[in-house]
Structures are given as structure tokens and as C-alpha cells.
Amino acid sequence: MFKEWQEFKNYLSTLDNLPDVICIQESHLTPKYQPLLTHYHVIRKDRPPSKGKGGGLMVCVKTSFDFLKIDVALPGSSNLEVLGTAVHGFSIFNISNPRSNPFTTPPPLIFYST
């Protein structure tokens, strides 16, 4: 992830206007790595080690915005990864469905603001 993270940061530095919110899937982060991104709050949800390598979600919100992390409860059998964030009156959900988790009907989502 480190090489790709550096490339991503370099890409952002070429933009004239930075995005207000950035959603990233497959962050592959572990608790020992704390990514920093200038001008952004970094909200993350790492894949639990019991679910295997890879995965993970990040939402990066400009520091000029207030935000709330939204906890999402999924049925115990779901492998979906979900990270919710409320920003400036909008609820943004970064969702990943691992390739090992095919489904035809999405499970119900239950939302909690924190």
C-alpha cells in the first residue's frame, strides 16, 4: 500500500481543486500504519484479520468540513465492508463486496451515528 499511497498523494498534488471527499476501497491497511493526507481527515475501517488479507476502506474528508462517522451494523453472515460518513448534510457510504462474497440481494443495513 505504501507505494500506491505515495503515488496517490503525488496525484492529488497535481490537482488545481482538491475533492471534498475521497472514498478508497482495498486500502490494505493494518493498525500499525497510520496514513496522513495533508488537508484531510482520514477515516478508516480495516478488514479484521479473521476475514483474511487485503480489503479495508477509507474516507478522506477535507479538514474544512465537520464530519461524523456512521457505524453500520450488518448481519453476522455478511462479508460486506461498509464505512459511513456524514459530511455537510450528506450521508456517504463507502461499500465493498469482496469477490469471495457473491450475493443477489443486499442485506439490510442498520445505521448508527457516532
N, C-alpha and C positions, 0 to 999 in steps of 0.2 A: 504494500500500500504506500510505503514511503515515496518511492519513485513517482508513482501516479499522483500522489498528493502534491509533490513539488511541481509536477507538470501542470496540475490544475491551478495551483496558486500562480504560476507563471502566466497561464492563460488569462486568469482574472486581471492580472496587472496590465494586460494589453487592451482591456475594455475601457471605453470612454465613460460608460454608465454602468455601474455595478448593479446586478439584480438585487431586489429587496429580499428575496427568499430563494434559497437553493436547496433542492432535495437530492440526496445521493443514496443510491442503493448499492449493496455489495461493498460496504466500506471496509470490511475485513479487519475492523479494529478489535483490539483486546484492551482490557482495563489498564494495562501498563502504558499504552500510547495515548497521549492527550493532544489531539490536533489543535493547532491555533490558526486562526484565519483573521488577519487584520480587518477591522471594520465589521466583524460578525460575531454574534453569539453562536456557539456550536452546541446543538442539542443532539444527543446520540442515543441509540439503542443497539447495543452489541448483541450478537447472537449468543445465547448461552452455550457454554462448552458441551453440554449434554446433547445439543442439536447438531453438532459437527462443526467443521471449519467453515470459514467464509461468512457470507451474509452480513447482516448489520445495516443499520440505517442512520442517516444524518440529515438534520435540517439545519441550515445556516441562515440566521436572521440578522439583518443589518442592526448594528448596535443603536441606531437612532430609533428603533421600534421597540415597544414593550411587547412581551410575548408570554404565553402560558403554555406549559407542556400539558397535553391531554393524554391521560392514561387510557388505554383501550383494553378492555377485558375480552379475550377470545375464549371459545370453548377449549377445554384442555386438549382435545384431539387435533386442534388446528396448528399447522406449521406456518401459517401466515406471519409475516413480520409487519408490524404496524407502529408508526410513530406519528402522533398527532400534535399539532401546534396551533394555537390561536394567535393570530397576528392581525392587528389593526382591524378587528371586526370580522375577520375571515378565519374559518377553520380549515387547516391544511393537513391532509393525511398522506403520509409517505408510506406506501404499501408495497411489499414484495411477496411474491408467491414463488418459493423455491421450486426449481424444476422437479424436485422429488415429491412435490405436493400437488398433483393434479386434482382438480375438483370441478364440478359442473355448476354447483350452486354455492355462492359465497356464504360463509357462516354469518350469523347475526353479530353485529358489533355493539358493544356497550361502552359508552363514553363517560369519563370522569375528568373534570378539570382539576388541576393541581396548581 
